[in-house]
């Protein structure tokens, strides 16, 4: 099997576990929920994490 097919299967497995983990975590109620804190955490994820993920994907694509 080609390396690309192996990587696609690996990504599908990781996404499945991420979805299962997200569903598991969201079932619990959080008594200390703060909207501002949640928004700031999501901002860090999207504005820092997304470019880092894109950069890593481009570097992997260039060197593999």
C-alpha positions, 0 to 999 in steps of 0.5 A: 500500500502506498504511503499516501493511503496509509496516511489517509487511513491514519488521519481518519482514525485520529479524527474518529478518536477526536470526535469520540473524545469530543462527544465524551467531554461535552456530555459533562456539565461544567459548573464553573463555565465562563463565556469569556474564558471559553472564547479566549481558549477557542481564539488561541486554538484557531489563531495559533493552532490552525496556522501551526497545523497548516505549516506542519502539513505543508512541511510534511508535504514538501519533505515526503 
